[in-house]
Amino acid sequence: MILICNTGGNNIFNFIIFILVIYGVYLLIKNVNFFYKKYNDTKLNIDEKYNFNKLNKEKEINRILDKINRVGYNNLTTNEKNTLKNG
C-alpha cells in the first residue's frame, strides 16, 4: 500500500498516485464483471447467446473437419456425421 506523506511538494504527487490507485481498482472491478457476464449464461442477452452458440458450433465443425483430414470420413462417429449434416 502507498503511504501518503504530508511533506511539501509531495502532496500533489501523492494525490495523483491516490487517484491512479482508485482508477486501477475501478478497472479491475469492471473487468471482473465483464468476464463474469460473458461466462455466466444467465447474464447473456439473446444476441450474446446466439453468437456464443454459433462460435461453439463452428469450433465443433472445424474439429470434425480436422479429424476427417487426419483419419478420413469413414472413421467419424454417427454423432459427428450428424453434426456435419445438420451444420
PyMOL Python script that loads the backbone (N, CA, C, O; Angstrom):
from pymol import cmd

cmd.read_pdbstr("""\
ATOM      1  N   MET A   1       0.839  -1.176   0.000  1.00  0.00           N
ATOM      2  CA  MET A   1       0.000   0.000   0.000  1.00  0.00           C
ATOM      3  C   MET A   1       0.877   1.230   0.000  1.00  0.00           C
ATOM      4  O   MET A   1       1.987   1.206   0.532  1.00  0.00           O
ATOM      5  N   ILE A   2       0.401   2.277  -0.578  1.00  0.00           N
ATOM      6  CA  ILE A   2       1.149   3.521  -0.675  1.00  0.00           C
ATOM      7  C   ILE A   2       0.849   4.382   0.544  1.00  0.00           C
ATOM      8  O   ILE A   2      -0.311   4.614   0.885  1.00  0.00           O
ATOM      9  N   LEU A   3       1.893   4.846   1.184  1.00  0.00           N
ATOM     10  CA  LEU A   3       1.723   5.737   2.316  1.00  0.00           C
ATOM     11  C   LEU A   3       1.774   7.171   1.827  1.00  0.00           C
ATOM     12  O   LEU A   3       2.658   7.531   1.050  1.00  0.00           O
ATOM     13  N   ILE A   4       0.851   7.978   2.267  1.00  0.00           N
ATOM     14  CA  ILE A   4       0.801   9.371   1.847  1.00  0.00           C
ATOM     15  C   ILE A   4       1.489  10.226   2.905  1.00  0.00           C
ATOM     16  O   ILE A   4       1.104  10.226   4.074  1.00  0.00           O
ATOM     17  N   CYS A   5       2.521  10.958   2.467  1.00  0.00           N
ATOM     18  CA  CYS A   5       3.273  11.829   3.368  1.00  0.00           C
ATOM     19  C   CYS A   5       2.817  13.265   3.162  1.00  0.00           C
ATOM     20  O   CYS A   5       2.458  13.637   2.045  1.00  0.00           O
ATOM     21  N   ASN A   6       2.824  14.067   4.196  1.00  0.00           N
ATOM     22  CA  ASN A   6       2.457  15.472   4.099  1.00  0.00           C
ATOM     23  C   ASN A   6       3.700  16.347   4.141  1.00  0.00           C
ATOM     24  O   ASN A   6       3.827  17.207   5.013  1.00  0.00           O
ATOM     25  N   THR A   7       4.611  16.135   3.210  1.00  0.00           N
ATOM     26  CA  THR A   7       5.825  16.937   3.191  1.00  0.00           C
ATOM     27  C   THR A   7       5.894  17.747   1.910  1.00  0.00           C
ATOM     28  O   THR A   7       6.234  17.209   0.857  1.00  0.00           O
ATOM     29  N   GLY A   8       5.584  19.004   1.982  1.00  0.00           N
ATOM     30  CA  GLY A   8       5.776  19.967   0.910  1.00  0.00           C
ATOM     31  C   GLY A   8       5.210  19.563  -0.430  1.00  0.00           C
ATOM     32  O   GLY A   8       4.010  19.319  -0.554  1.00  0.00           O
ATOM     33  N   GLY A   9       6.089  19.486  -1.463  1.00  0.00           N
ATOM     34  CA  GLY A   9       5.691  19.241  -2.839  1.00  0.00           C
ATOM     35  C   GLY A   9       5.194  17.836  -3.112  1.00  0.00           C
ATOM     36  O   GLY A   9       4.691  17.567  -4.203  1.00  0.00           O
ATOM     37  N   ASN A  10       5.318  16.944  -2.164  1.00  0.00           N
ATOM     38  CA  ASN A  10       4.862  15.567  -2.368  1.00  0.00           C
ATOM     39  C   ASN A  10       3.348  15.430  -2.331  1.00  0.00           C
ATOM     40  O   ASN A  10       2.818  14.395  -2.733  1.00  0.00           O
ATOM     41  N   ASN A  11       2.635  16.460  -1.855  1.00  0.00           N
ATOM     42  CA  ASN A  11       1.175  16.358  -1.736  1.00  0.00           C
ATOM     43  C   ASN A  11       0.511  16.137  -3.086  1.00  0.00           C
ATOM     44  O   ASN A  11      -0.383  15.299  -3.205  1.00  0.00           O
ATOM     45  N   ILE A  12       0.932  16.869  -4.096  1.00  0.00           N
ATOM     46  CA  ILE A  12       0.330  16.725  -5.428  1.00  0.00           C
ATOM     47  C   ILE A  12       0.665  15.349  -5.998  1.00  0.00           C
ATOM     48  O   ILE A  12      -0.198  14.676  -6.563  1.00  0.00           O
ATOM     49  N   PHE A  13       1.908  14.940  -5.850  1.00  0.00           N
ATOM     50  CA  PHE A  13       2.332  13.627  -6.337  1.00  0.00           C
ATOM     51  C   PHE A  13       1.537  12.522  -5.647  1.00  0.00           C
ATOM     52  O   PHE A  13       1.066  11.592  -6.301  1.00  0.00           O
ATOM     53  N   ASN A  14       1.390  12.623  -4.352  1.00  0.00           N
ATOM     54  CA  ASN A  14       0.635  11.607  -3.602  1.00  0.00           C
ATOM     55  C   ASN A  14      -0.834  11.589  -4.015  1.00  0.00           C
ATOM     56  O   ASN A  14      -1.446  10.524  -4.092  1.00  0.00           O
ATOM     57  N   PHE A  15      -1.395  12.760  -4.278  1.00  0.00           N
ATOM     58  CA  PHE A  15      -2.786  12.833  -4.710  1.00  0.00           C
ATOM     59  C   PHE A  15      -2.953  12.143  -6.070  1.00  0.00           C
ATOM     60  O   PHE A  15      -3.917  11.407  -6.280  1.00  0.00           O
ATOM     61  N   ILE A  16      -2.021  12.381  -6.981  1.00  0.00           N
ATOM     62  CA  ILE A  16      -2.081  11.745  -8.300  1.00  0.00           C
ATOM     63  C   ILE A  16      -1.966  10.226  -8.167  1.00  0.00           C
ATOM     64  O   ILE A  16      -2.705   9.490  -8.821  1.00  0.00           O
ATOM     65  N   ILE A  17      -1.055   9.759  -7.333  1.00  0.00           N
ATOM     66  CA  ILE A  17      -0.898   8.321  -7.095  1.00  0.00           C
ATOM     67  C   ILE A  17      -2.190   7.739  -6.521  1.00  0.00           C
ATOM     68  O   ILE A  17      -2.620   6.659  -6.925  1.00  0.00           O
ATOM     69  N   PHE A  18      -2.796   8.445  -5.596  1.00  0.00           N
ATOM     70  CA  PHE A  18      -4.046   8.010  -4.975  1.00  0.00           C
ATOM     71  C   PHE A  18      -5.144   7.867  -6.034  1.00  0.00           C
ATOM     72  O   PHE A  18      -5.868   6.872  -6.046  1.00  0.00           O
ATOM     73  N   ILE A  19      -5.268   8.850  -6.914  1.00  0.00           N
ATOM     74  CA  ILE A  19      -6.280   8.816  -7.968  1.00  0.00           C
ATOM     75  C   ILE A  19      -6.012   7.641  -8.919  1.00  0.00           C
ATOM     76  O   ILE A  19      -6.945   6.954  -9.337  1.00  0.00           O
ATOM     77  N   LEU A  20      -4.752   7.416  -9.255  1.00  0.00           N
ATOM     78  CA  LEU A  20      -4.405   6.301 -10.135  1.00  0.00           C
ATOM     79  C   LEU A  20      -4.737   4.950  -9.501  1.00  0.00           C
ATOM     80  O   LEU A  20      -5.190   4.034 -10.188  1.00  0.00           O
ATOM     81  N   VAL A  21      -4.512   4.829  -8.199  1.00  0.00           N
ATOM     82  CA  VAL A  21      -4.841   3.584  -7.498  1.00  0.00           C
ATOM     83  C   VAL A  21      -6.350   3.359  -7.512  1.00  0.00           C
ATOM     84  O   VAL A  21      -6.808   2.244  -7.759  1.00  0.00           O
ATOM     85  N   ILE A  22      -7.119   4.402  -7.251  1.00  0.00           N
ATOM     86  CA  ILE A  22      -8.583   4.286  -7.272  1.00  0.00           C
ATOM     87  C   ILE A  22      -9.058   3.894  -8.675  1.00  0.00           C
ATOM     88  O   ILE A  22      -9.932   3.040  -8.823  1.00  0.00           O
ATOM     89  N   TYR A  23      -8.481   4.518  -9.695  1.00  0.00           N
ATOM     90  CA  TYR A  23      -8.848   4.198 -11.073  1.00  0.00           C
ATOM     91  C   TYR A  23      -8.483   2.743 -11.408  1.00  0.00           C
ATOM     92  O   TYR A  23      -9.243   2.052 -12.087  1.00  0.00           O
ATOM     93  N   GLY A  24      -7.337   2.290 -10.937  1.00  0.00           N
ATOM     94  CA  GLY A  24      -6.922   0.907 -11.157  1.00  0.00           C
ATOM     95  C   GLY A  24      -7.889  -0.082 -10.531  1.00  0.00           C
ATOM     96  O   GLY A  24      -8.224  -1.099 -11.139  1.00  0.00           O
ATOM     97  N   VAL A  25      -8.339   0.211  -9.319  1.00  0.00           N
ATOM     98  CA  VAL A  25      -9.314  -0.656  -8.647  1.00  0.00           C
ATOM     99  C   VAL A  25     -10.621  -0.671  -9.437  1.00  0.00           C
ATOM    100  O   VAL A  25     -11.244  -1.721  -9.593  1.00  0.00           O
ATOM    101  N   TYR A  26     -11.033   0.495  -9.933  1.00  0.00           N
ATOM    102  CA  TYR A  26     -12.249   0.586 -10.741  1.00  0.00           C
ATOM    103  C   TYR A  26     -12.137  -0.297 -11.990  1.00  0.00           C
ATOM    104  O   TYR A  26     -13.062  -1.045 -12.307  1.00  0.00           O
ATOM    105  N   LEU A  27     -10.996  -0.208 -12.705  1.00  0.00           N
ATOM    106  CA  LEU A  27     -10.808  -1.018 -13.908  1.00  0.00           C
ATOM    107  C   LEU A  27     -10.801  -2.501 -13.580  1.00  0.00           C
ATOM    108  O   LEU A  27     -11.344  -3.303 -14.339  1.00  0.00           O
ATOM    109  N   LEU A  28     -10.194  -2.877 -12.463  1.00  0.00           N
ATOM    110  CA  LEU A  28     -10.162  -4.277 -12.055  1.00  0.00           C
ATOM    111  C   LEU A  28     -11.570  -4.798 -11.816  1.00  0.00           C
ATOM    112  O   LEU A  28     -11.918  -5.882 -12.285  1.00  0.00           O
ATOM    113  N   ILE A  29     -12.375  -4.046 -11.098  1.00  0.00           N
ATOM    114  CA  ILE A  29     -13.756  -4.451 -10.817  1.00  0.00           C
ATOM    115  C   ILE A  29     -14.554  -4.526 -12.115  1.00  0.00           C
ATOM    116  O   ILE A  29     -15.334  -5.457 -12.314  1.00  0.00           O
ATOM    117  N   LYS A  30     -14.361  -3.552 -12.994  1.00  0.00           N
ATOM    118  CA  LYS A  30     -15.072  -3.528 -14.269  1.00  0.00           C
ATOM    119  C   LYS A  30     -14.716  -4.759 -15.099  1.00  0.00           C
ATOM    120  O   LYS A  30     -15.604  -5.371 -15.692  1.00  0.00           O
ATOM    121  N   ASN A  31     -13.432  -5.138 -15.154  1.00  0.00           N
ATOM    122  CA  ASN A  31     -13.012  -6.307 -15.926  1.00  0.00           C
ATOM    123  C   ASN A  31     -13.547  -7.595 -15.324  1.00  0.00           C
ATOM    124  O   ASN A  31     -13.942  -8.497 -16.063  1.00  0.00           O
ATOM    125  N   VAL A  32     -13.570  -7.704 -14.010  1.00  0.00           N
ATOM    126  CA  VAL A  32     -14.110  -8.907 -13.377  1.00  0.00           C
ATOM    127  C   VAL A  32     -15.582  -9.049 -13.730  1.00  0.00           C
ATOM    128  O   VAL A  32     -16.035 -10.155 -14.025  1.00  0.00           O
ATOM    129  N   ASN A  33     -16.340  -7.958 -13.707  1.00  0.00           N
ATOM    130  CA  ASN A  33     -17.747  -8.021 -14.072  1.00  0.00           C
ATOM    131  C   ASN A  33     -17.923  -8.359 -15.540  1.00  0.00           C
ATOM    132  O   ASN A  33     -18.871  -9.058 -15.899  1.00  0.00           O
ATOM    133  N   PHE A  34     -17.024  -7.875 -16.406  1.00  0.00           N
ATOM    134  CA  PHE A  34     -17.085  -8.189 -17.832  1.00  0.00           C
ATOM    135  C   PHE A  34     -16.934  -9.688 -18.056  1.00  0.00           C
ATOM    136  O   PHE A  34     -17.723 -10.288 -18.786  1.00  0.00           O
ATOM    137  N   PHE A  35     -15.912 -10.305 -17.424  1.00  0.00           N
ATOM    138  CA  PHE A  35     -15.702 -11.736 -17.598  1.00  0.00           C
ATOM    139  C   PHE A  35     -16.827 -12.539 -16.965  1.00  0.00           C
ATOM    140  O   PHE A  35     -17.230 -13.565 -17.512  1.00  0.00           O
ATOM    141  N   TYR A  36     -17.341 -12.093 -15.825  1.00  0.00           N
ATOM    142  CA  TYR A  36     -18.450 -12.789 -15.194  1.00  0.00           C
ATOM    143  C   TYR A  36     -19.655 -12.791 -16.119  1.00  0.00           C
ATOM    144  O   TYR A  36     -20.339 -13.806 -16.250  1.00  0.00           O
ATOM    145  N   LYS A  37     -19.917 -11.659 -16.762  1.00  0.00           N
ATOM    146  CA  LYS A  37     -21.068 -11.549 -17.647  1.00  0.00           C
ATOM    147  C   LYS A  37     -20.915 -12.467 -18.851  1.00  0.00           C
ATOM    148  O   LYS A  37     -21.885 -13.099 -19.272  1.00  0.00           O
ATOM    149  N   LYS A  38     -19.714 -12.549 -19.410  1.00  0.00           N
ATOM    150  CA  LYS A  38     -19.521 -13.351 -20.610  1.00  0.00           C
ATOM    151  C   LYS A  38     -19.680 -14.844 -20.347  1.00  0.00           C
ATOM    152  O   LYS A  38     -20.134 -15.571 -21.230  1.00  0.00           O
ATOM    153  N   TYR A  39     -19.323 -15.317 -19.166  1.00  0.00           N
ATOM    154  CA  TYR A  39     -19.321 -16.749 -18.921  1.00  0.00           C
ATOM    155  C   TYR A  39     -20.450 -17.222 -18.015  1.00  0.00           C
ATOM    156  O   TYR A  39     -20.565 -18.421 -17.762  1.00  0.00           O
ATOM    157  N   ASN A  40     -21.267 -16.335 -17.531  1.00  0.00           N
ATOM    158  CA  ASN A  40     -22.418 -16.724 -16.740  1.00  0.00           C
ATOM    159  C   ASN A  40     -23.624 -16.711 -17.672  1.00  0.00           C
ATOM    160  O   ASN A  40     -24.116 -15.640 -18.026  1.00  0.00           O
ATOM    161  N   ASP A  41     -24.099 -17.870 -18.068  1.00  0.00           N
ATOM    162  CA  ASP A  41     -25.117 -17.990 -19.106  1.00  0.00           C
ATOM    163  C   ASP A  41     -26.390 -17.232 -18.765  1.00  0.00           C
ATOM    164  O   ASP A  41     -27.070 -16.752 -19.672  1.00  0.00           O
ATOM    165  N   THR A  42     -26.734 -17.108 -17.489  1.00  0.00           N
ATOM    166  CA  THR A  42     -27.965 -16.424 -17.127  1.00  0.00           C
ATOM    167  C   THR A  42     -27.855 -14.926 -17.347  1.00  0.00           C
ATOM    168  O   THR A  42     -28.877 -14.242 -17.372  1.00  0.00           O
ATOM    169  N   LYS A  43     -26.657 -14.396 -17.507  1.00  0.00           N
ATOM    170  CA  LYS A  43     -26.469 -12.966 -17.700  1.00  0.00           C
ATOM    171  C   LYS A  43     -26.343 -12.574 -19.168  1.00  0.00           C
ATOM    172  O   LYS A  43     -26.278 -11.383 -19.470  1.00  0.00           O
ATOM    173  N   LEU A  44     -26.306 -13.537 -20.093  1.00  0.00           N
ATOM    174  CA  LEU A  44     -26.147 -13.228 -21.505  1.00  0.00           C
ATOM    175  C   LEU A  44     -27.483 -12.824 -22.118  1.00  0.00           C
ATOM    176  O   LEU A  44     -28.521 -13.412 -21.813  1.00  0.00           O
ATOM    177  N   ASN A  45     -27.445 -11.814 -22.985  1.00  0.00           N
ATOM    178  CA  ASN A  45     -28.678 -11.469 -23.692  1.00  0.00           C
ATOM    179  C   ASN A  45     -28.830 -12.382 -24.910  1.00  0.00           C
ATOM    180  O   ASN A  45     -27.978 -13.237 -25.151  1.00  0.00           O
ATOM    181  N   ILE A  46     -29.890 -12.209 -25.665  1.00  0.00           N
ATOM    182  CA  ILE A  46     -30.214 -13.121 -26.771  1.00  0.00           C
ATOM    183  C   ILE A  46     -29.120 -13.120 -27.830  1.00  0.00           C
ATOM    184  O   ILE A  46     -28.730 -14.183 -28.313  1.00  0.00           O
ATOM    185  N   ASP A  47     -28.619 -11.947 -28.196  1.00  0.00           N
ATOM    186  CA  ASP A  47     -27.567 -11.870 -29.223  1.00  0.00           C
ATOM    187  C   ASP A  47     -26.279 -12.534 -28.753  1.00  0.00           C
ATOM    188  O   ASP A  47     -25.616 -13.227 -29.525  1.00  0.00           O
ATOM    189  N   GLU A  48     -25.926 -12.325 -27.495  1.00  0.00           N
ATOM    190  CA  GLU A  48     -24.714 -12.935 -26.949  1.00  0.00           C
ATOM    191  C   GLU A  48     -24.831 -14.454 -26.914  1.00  0.00           C
ATOM    192  O   GLU A  48     -23.867 -15.158 -27.215  1.00  0.00           O
ATOM    193  N   LYS A  49     -26.013 -14.967 -26.546  1.00  0.00           N
ATOM    194  CA  LYS A  49     -26.228 -16.416 -26.541  1.00  0.00           C
ATOM    195  C   LYS A  49     -26.111 -16.981 -27.947  1.00  0.00           C
ATOM    196  O   LYS A  49     -25.491 -18.024 -28.155  1.00  0.00           O
ATOM    197  N   TYR A  50     -26.711 -16.286 -28.918  1.00  0.00           N
ATOM    198  CA  TYR A  50     -26.655 -16.739 -30.302  1.00  0.00           C
ATOM    199  C   TYR A  50     -25.207 -16.797 -30.787  1.00  0.00           C
ATOM    200  O   TYR A  50     -24.781 -17.802 -31.357  1.00  0.00           O
ATOM    201  N   ASN A  51     -24.455 -15.724 -30.561  1.00  0.00           N
ATOM    202  CA  ASN A  51     -23.056 -15.676 -31.005  1.00  0.00           C
ATOM    203  C   ASN A  51     -22.200 -16.720 -30.294  1.00  0.00           C
ATOM    204  O   ASN A  51     -21.327 -17.333 -30.908  1.00  0.00           O
ATOM    205  N   PHE A  52     -22.450 -16.923 -29.002  1.00  0.00           N
ATOM    206  CA  PHE A  52     -21.712 -17.920 -28.233  1.00  0.00           C
ATOM    207  C   PHE A  52     -21.976 -19.321 -28.780  1.00  0.00           C
ATOM    208  O   PHE A  52     -21.044 -20.102 -28.973  1.00  0.00           O
ATOM    209  N   ASN A  53     -23.248 -19.638 -29.028  1.00  0.00           N
ATOM    210  CA  ASN A  53     -23.610 -20.958 -29.559  1.00  0.00           C
ATOM    211  C   ASN A  53     -23.076 -21.157 -30.974  1.00  0.00           C
ATOM    212  O   ASN A  53     -22.617 -22.245 -31.320  1.00  0.00           O
ATOM    213  N   LYS A  54     -23.136 -20.100 -31.797  1.00  0.00           N
ATOM    214  CA  LYS A  54     -22.626 -20.184 -33.165  1.00  0.00           C
ATOM    215  C   LYS A  54     -21.124 -20.449 -33.163  1.00  0.00           C
ATOM    216  O   LYS A  54     -20.637 -21.265 -33.945  1.00  0.00           O
ATOM    217  N   LEU A  55     -20.395 -19.768 -32.293  1.00  0.00           N
ATOM    218  CA  LEU A  55     -18.951 -19.966 -32.203  1.00  0.00           C
ATOM    219  C   LEU A  55     -18.619 -21.388 -31.763  1.00  0.00           C
ATOM    220  O   LEU A  55     -17.710 -22.009 -32.312  1.00  0.00           O
ATOM    221  N   ASN A  56     -19.348 -21.908 -30.776  1.00  0.00           N
ATOM    222  CA  ASN A  56     -19.117 -23.275 -30.308  1.00  0.00           C
ATOM    223  C   ASN A  56     -19.416 -24.297 -31.408  1.00  0.00           C
ATOM    224  O   ASN A  56     -18.680 -25.271 -31.567  1.00  0.00           O
ATOM    225  N   LYS A  57     -20.494 -24.076 -32.166  1.00  0.00           N
ATOM    226  CA  LYS A  57     -20.839 -24.982 -33.257  1.00  0.00           C
ATOM    227  C   LYS A  57     -19.750 -24.937 -34.338  1.00  0.00           C
ATOM    228  O   LYS A  57     -19.371 -25.972 -34.888  1.00  0.00           O
ATOM    229  N   GLU A  58     -19.259 -23.751 -34.631  1.00  0.00           N
ATOM    230  CA  GLU A  58     -18.194 -23.610 -35.629  1.00  0.00           C
ATOM    231  C   GLU A  58     -16.915 -24.320 -35.183  1.00  0.00           C
ATOM    232  O   GLU A  58     -16.245 -24.959 -35.994  1.00  0.00           O
ATOM    233  N   LYS A  59     -16.577 -24.209 -33.896  1.00  0.00           N
ATOM    234  CA  LYS A  59     -15.400 -24.911 -33.376  1.00  0.00           C
ATOM    235  C   LYS A  59     -15.559 -26.423 -33.488  1.00  0.00           C
ATOM    236  O   LYS A  59     -14.608 -27.127 -33.827  1.00  0.00           O
ATOM    237  N   GLU A  60     -16.759 -26.919 -33.204  1.00  0.00           N
ATOM    238  CA  GLU A  60     -17.017 -28.358 -33.290  1.00  0.00           C
ATOM    239  C   GLU A  60     -16.908 -28.846 -34.737  1.00  0.00           C
ATOM    240  O   GLU A  60     -16.331 -29.904 -34.992  1.00  0.00           O
ATOM    241  N   ILE A  61     -17.455 -28.084 -35.677  1.00  0.00           N
ATOM    242  CA  ILE A  61     -17.374 -28.466 -37.088  1.00  0.00           C
ATOM    243  C   ILE A  61     -15.917 -28.452 -37.553  1.00  0.00           C
ATOM    244  O   ILE A  61     -15.495 -29.353 -38.278  1.00  0.00           O
ATOM    245  N   ASN A  62     -15.152 -27.451 -37.149  1.00  0.00           N
ATOM    246  CA  ASN A  62     -13.732 -27.401 -37.513  1.00  0.00           C
ATOM    247  C   ASN A  62     -12.965 -28.593 -36.950  1.00  0.00           C
ATOM    248  O   ASN A  62     -12.077 -29.136 -37.607  1.00  0.00           O
ATOM    249  N   ARG A  63     -13.317 -28.998 -35.717  1.00  0.00           N
ATOM    250  CA  ARG A  63     -12.668 -30.158 -35.110  1.00  0.00           C
ATOM    251  C   ARG A  63     -12.967 -31.420 -35.926  1.00  0.00           C
ATOM    252  O   ARG A  63     -12.082 -32.241 -36.171  1.00  0.00           O
ATOM    253  N   ILE A  64     -14.220 -31.556 -36.338  1.00  0.00           N
ATOM    254  CA  ILE A  64     -14.610 -32.739 -37.120  1.00  0.00           C
ATOM    255  C   ILE A  64     -13.920 -32.722 -38.487  1.00  0.00           C
ATOM    256  O   ILE A  64     -13.452 -33.761 -38.951  1.00  0.00           O
ATOM    257  N   LEU A  65     -13.853 -31.569 -39.129  1.00  0.00           N
ATOM    258  CA  LEU A  65     -13.176 -31.480 -40.425  1.00  0.00           C
ATOM    259  C   LEU A  65     -11.688 -31.805 -40.300  1.00  0.00           C
ATOM    260  O   LEU A  65     -11.114 -32.442 -41.184  1.00  0.00           O
ATOM    261  N   ASP A  66     -11.072 -31.373 -39.216  1.00  0.00           N
ATOM    262  CA  ASP A  66      -9.670 -31.734 -38.974  1.00  0.00           C
ATOM    263  C   ASP A  66      -9.518 -33.248 -38.809  1.00  0.00           C
ATOM    264  O   ASP A  66      -8.548 -33.842 -39.279  1.00  0.00           O
ATOM    265  N   LYS A  67     -10.493 -33.858 -38.135  1.00  0.00           N
ATOM    266  CA  LYS A  67     -10.446 -35.309 -37.953  1.00  0.00           C
ATOM    267  C   LYS A  67     -10.589 -36.027 -39.293  1.00  0.00           C
ATOM    268  O   LYS A  67      -9.939 -37.045 -39.531  1.00  0.00           O
ATOM    269  N   ILE A  68     -11.445 -35.491 -40.167  1.00  0.00           N
ATOM    270  CA  ILE A  68     -11.592 -36.083 -41.499  1.00  0.00           C
ATOM    271  C   ILE A  68     -10.264 -36.009 -42.242  1.00  0.00           C
ATOM    272  O   ILE A  68      -9.874 -36.961 -42.918  1.00  0.00           O
ATOM    273  N   ASN A  69      -9.571 -34.885 -42.120  1.00  0.00           N
ATOM    274  CA  ASN A  69      -8.253 -34.745 -42.762  1.00  0.00           C
ATOM    275  C   ASN A  69      -7.262 -35.774 -42.244  1.00  0.00           C
ATOM    276  O   ASN A  69      -6.455 -36.308 -43.005  1.00  0.00           O
ATOM    277  N   ARG A  70      -7.327 -36.050 -40.949  1.00  0.00           N
ATOM    278  CA  ARG A  70      -6.364 -36.983 -40.337  1.00  0.00           C
ATOM    279  C   ARG A  70      -6.698 -38.436 -40.618  1.00  0.00           C
ATOM    280  O   ARG A  70      -5.831 -39.203 -41.037  1.00  0.00           O
ATOM    281  N   VAL A  71      -7.977 -38.832 -40.385  1.00  0.00           N
ATOM    282  CA  VAL A  71      -8.308 -40.264 -40.414  1.00  0.00           C
ATOM    283  C   VAL A  71      -9.360 -40.648 -41.449  1.00  0.00           C
ATOM    284  O   VAL A  71      -9.614 -41.836 -41.646  1.00  0.00           O
ATOM    285  N   GLY A  72      -9.968 -39.685 -42.108  1.00  0.00           N
ATOM    286  CA  GLY A  72     -10.963 -39.981 -43.139  1.00  0.00           C
ATOM    287  C   GLY A  72     -12.389 -39.951 -42.614  1.00  0.00           C
ATOM    288  O   GLY A  72     -12.634 -40.081 -41.415  1.00  0.00           O
ATOM    289  N   TYR A  73     -13.326 -39.775 -43.546  1.00  0.00           N
ATOM    290  CA  TYR A  73     -14.746 -39.653 -43.206  1.00  0.00           C
ATOM    291  C   TYR A  73     -15.308 -40.923 -42.588  1.00  0.00           C
ATOM    292  O   TYR A  73     -16.153 -40.850 -41.696  1.00  0.00           O
ATOM    293  N   ASN A  74     -14.862 -42.068 -43.037  1.00  0.00           N
ATOM    294  CA  ASN A  74     -15.412 -43.345 -42.566  1.00  0.00           C
ATOM    295  C   ASN A  74     -15.116 -43.604 -41.090  1.00  0.00           C
ATOM    296  O   ASN A  74     -15.780 -44.435 -40.470  1.00  0.00           O
ATOM    297  N   ASN A  75     -14.146 -42.919 -40.526  1.00  0.00           N
ATOM    298  CA  ASN A  75     -13.807 -43.125 -39.115  1.00  0.00           C
ATOM    299  C   ASN A  75     -14.547 -42.166 -38.172  1.00  0.00           C
ATOM    300  O   ASN A  75     -14.280 -42.157 -36.971  1.00  0.00           O
ATOM    301  N   LEU A  76     -15.466 -41.369 -38.701  1.00  0.00           N
ATOM    302  CA  LEU A  76     -16.256 -40.483 -37.840  1.00  0.00           C
ATOM    303  C   LEU A  76     -17.338 -41.279 -37.123  1.00  0.00           C
ATOM    304  O   LEU A  76     -17.818 -42.295 -37.627  1.00  0.00           O
ATOM    305  N   THR A  77     -17.713 -40.804 -35.943  1.00  0.00           N
ATOM    306  CA  THR A  77     -18.833 -41.412 -35.224  1.00  0.00           C
ATOM    307  C   THR A  77     -20.139 -40.959 -35.874  1.00  0.00           C
ATOM    308  O   THR A  77     -20.159 -40.006 -36.654  1.00  0.00           O
ATOM    309  N   THR A  78     -21.204 -41.639 -35.550  1.00  0.00           N
ATOM    310  CA  THR A  78     -22.520 -41.265 -36.074  1.00  0.00           C
ATOM    311  C   THR A  78     -22.891 -39.861 -35.631  1.00  0.00           C
ATOM    312  O   THR A  78     -23.460 -39.091 -36.405  1.00  0.00           O
ATOM    313  N   ASN A  79     -22.574 -39.531 -34.397  1.00  0.00           N
ATOM    314  CA  ASN A  79     -22.864 -38.200 -33.870  1.00  0.00           C
ATOM    315  C   ASN A  79     -22.114 -37.123 -34.647  1.00  0.00           C
ATOM    316  O   ASN A  79     -22.677 -36.071 -34.947  1.00  0.00           O
ATOM    317  N   GLU A  80     -20.855 -37.377 -34.974  1.00  0.00           N
ATOM    318  CA  GLU A  80     -20.059 -36.411 -35.732  1.00  0.00           C
ATOM    319  C   GLU A  80     -20.608 -36.241 -37.154  1.00  0.00           C
ATOM    320  O   GLU A  80     -20.631 -35.129 -37.682  1.00  0.00           O
ATOM    321  N   LYS A  81     -21.041 -37.327 -37.761  1.00  0.00           N
ATOM    322  CA  LYS A  81     -21.636 -37.251 -39.099  1.00  0.00           C
ATOM    323  C   LYS A  81     -22.933 -36.441 -39.068  1.00  0.00           C
ATOM    324  O   LYS A  81     -23.187 -35.626 -39.955  1.00  0.00           O
ATOM    325  N   ASN A  82     -23.742 -36.672 -38.046  1.00  0.00           N
ATOM    326  CA  ASN A  82     -24.996 -35.911 -37.903  1.00  0.00           C
ATOM    327  C   ASN A  82     -24.707 -34.430 -37.678  1.00  0.00           C
ATOM    328  O   ASN A  82     -25.425 -33.573 -38.193  1.00  0.00           O
ATOM    329  N   THR A  83     -23.673 -34.129 -36.922  1.00  0.00           N
ATOM    330  CA  THR A  83     -23.318 -32.728 -36.677  1.00  0.00           C
ATOM    331  C   THR A  83     -22.954 -32.044 -37.991  1.00  0.00           C
ATOM    332  O   THR A  83     -23.342 -30.898 -38.219  1.00  0.00           O
ATOM    333  N   LEU A  84     -22.214 -32.734 -38.856  1.00  0.00           N
ATOM    334  CA  LEU A  84     -21.852 -32.155 -40.152  1.00  0.00           C
ATOM    335  C   LEU A  84     -23.089 -31.972 -41.043  1.00  0.00           C
ATOM    336  O   LEU A  84     -23.219 -30.957 -41.727  1.00  0.00           O
ATOM    337  N   LYS A  85     -23.981 -32.944 -41.032  1.00  0.00           N
ATOM    338  CA  LYS A  85     -25.184 -32.841 -41.872  1.00  0.00           C
ATOM    339  C   LYS A  85     -26.101 -31.713 -41.421  1.00  0.00           C
ATOM    340  O   LYS A  85     -26.678 -31.009 -42.250  1.00  0.00           O
ATOM    341  N   ASN A  86     -26.237 -31.538 -40.104  1.00  0.00           N
ATOM    342  CA  ASN A  86     -27.120 -30.515 -39.559  1.00  0.00           C
ATOM    343  C   ASN A  86     -26.485 -29.128 -39.515  1.00  0.00           C
ATOM    344  O   ASN A  86     -27.173 -28.119 -39.361  1.00  0.00           O
ATOM    345  N   GLY A  87     -25.165 -29.097 -39.653  1.00  0.00           N
ATOM    346  CA  GLY A  87     -24.407 -27.858 -39.730  1.00  0.00           C
ATOM    347  C   GLY A  87     -24.598 -27.013 -38.557  1.00  0.00           C
ATOM    348  O   GLY A  87     -24.020 -25.929 -38.476  1.00  0.00           O
TER     349      GLY A  87
END
""", "prot")
cmd.dss("prot")
cmd.show_as("cartoon", "prot")
cmd.util.cbc("prot")
cmd.orient("prot")
